[in-house]
């Protein structure tokens, strides 16, 4: 059947034009499908990168808050120790361990 179709395509100018037009349309559809595929891949990659950056920012904020809180507790401990407070009292008000407080002396 295919050889007969090929023969008709070559013999009939109208069929030949229609066949070329159809092939052109198919090529354009394939190009469009590839373009959509790669745009979707880029969108997915960008979404993943954006989510990772946001997650990193959030983790950085949390870590910064923790470091700031620790620095504040150490500052309070230093001031309390400078005023003559006992290690036990400094532990109660700051939540720092014996070792951490002794390092601050």
C-alpha positions as CSV (number, residue, x, y, z in Angstrom):
1,X,0.0,0.0,0.0
2,X,2.8,2.4,0.9
3,X,4.5,2.1,-2.6
4,X,1.2,3.0,-4.2
5,X,0.8,6.0,-2.0
6,X,4.3,7.1,-2.8
7,X,3.6,6.7,-6.5
8,X,0.4,8.8,-6.2
9,X,2.2,11.5,-4.3
10,X,4.8,11.9,-7.1
11,X,2.3,11.7,-9.9
12,X,-0.4,14.1,-8.7
13,X,0.8,17.6,-8.1
14,X,-2.0,18.5,-5.8
15,X,-1.4,15.4,-3.6
16,X,2.3,16.2,-3.7
17,X,1.7,19.8,-2.4
18,X,-0.7,18.5,0.2
19,X,1.9,15.9,1.3
20,X,4.6,18.6,1.6
21,X,2.2,20.9,3.5
22,X,1.3,18.0,5.9
23,X,5.0,17.2,6.5
24,X,5.7,20.9,7.1
25,X,2.9,21.0,9.7
26,X,4.2,17.8,11.3
27,X,7.7,19.3,11.6
28,X,6.3,22.5,13.1
29,X,4.4,20.5,15.6
30,X,7.5,18.6,16.5
31,X,9.4,21.8,17.0
32,X,6.7,23.2,19.1
33,X,6.5,20.1,21.2
34,X,10.3,20.2,21.8
35,X,10.1,23.9,22.6
36,X,7.3,23.2,25.2
37,X,9.3,20.3,26.6
38,X,12.5,22.3,27.1
39,X,10.5,25.3,28.5
40,X,8.9,23.0,31.0
41,X,12.2,21.5,32.0
42,X,13.7,25.0,32.5
43,X,10.6,26.0,34.6
44,X,11.0,22.9,36.7
45,X,14.8,23.5,37.2
46,X,14.2,27.2,38.1
47,X,11.4,26.2,40.5
48,X,13.7,23.7,42.2
49,X,16.6,26.2,42.4
50,X,14.2,28.9,43.8
51,X,12.9,26.5,46.4
52,X,16.4,25.5,47.4
53,X,17.4,29.2,47.7
54,X,14.4,29.9,49.8
55,X,15.1,26.9,52.0
56,X,18.7,28.1,52.4
57,X,17.6,31.6,53.4
58,X,15.2,30.2,55.9
59,X,17.8,27.9,57.4
60,X,20.2,30.9,57.5
61,X,17.6,33.0,59.4
62,X,17.1,30.2,61.9
63,X,20.8,29.7,62.4
64,X,21.3,33.5,62.7
65,X,18.6,33.8,65.3
66,X,20.1,30.9,67.3
67,X,23.6,32.5,67.1
68,X,22.2,35.8,68.1
69,X,20.3,34.3,71.0
70,X,23.5,32.5,72.2
71,X,25.5,35.7,71.9
72,X,22.9,37.5,73.9
73,X,22.9,34.8,76.6
74,X,26.7,35.0,76.7
75,X,26.6,38.8,77.0
76,X,24.1,38.5,79.9
77,X,26.3,35.9,81.6
78,X,29.5,38.1,81.3
79,X,27.7,41.1,82.8
80,X,26.2,39.0,85.6
81,X,29.6,37.4,86.4
82,X,31.2,40.9,86.3
83,X,28.7,42.0,88.9
84,X,29.6,39.0,91.1
85,X,26.8,36.6,90.4
86,X,27.3,33.0,91.1
87,X,27.7,30.4,88.4
88,X,24.5,28.7,89.5
89,X,22.6,32.0,89.3
90,X,24.0,32.7,85.8
91,X,23.0,29.2,84.7
92,X,19.4,29.8,85.9
93,X,19.0,33.1,84.1
94,X,20.8,32.2,80.8
95,X,20.4,28.5,80.4
96,X,24.1,28.1,79.7
97,X,26.1,25.1,80.9
98,X,28.9,25.2,83.5
99,X,31.5,24.8,80.8
100,X,30.1,27.6,78.7
101,X,30.0,30.0,81.7
102,X,33.5,29.0,82.8
103,X,34.8,29.9,79.3
104,X,33.3,33.3,79.6
105,X,35.2,34.2,82.9
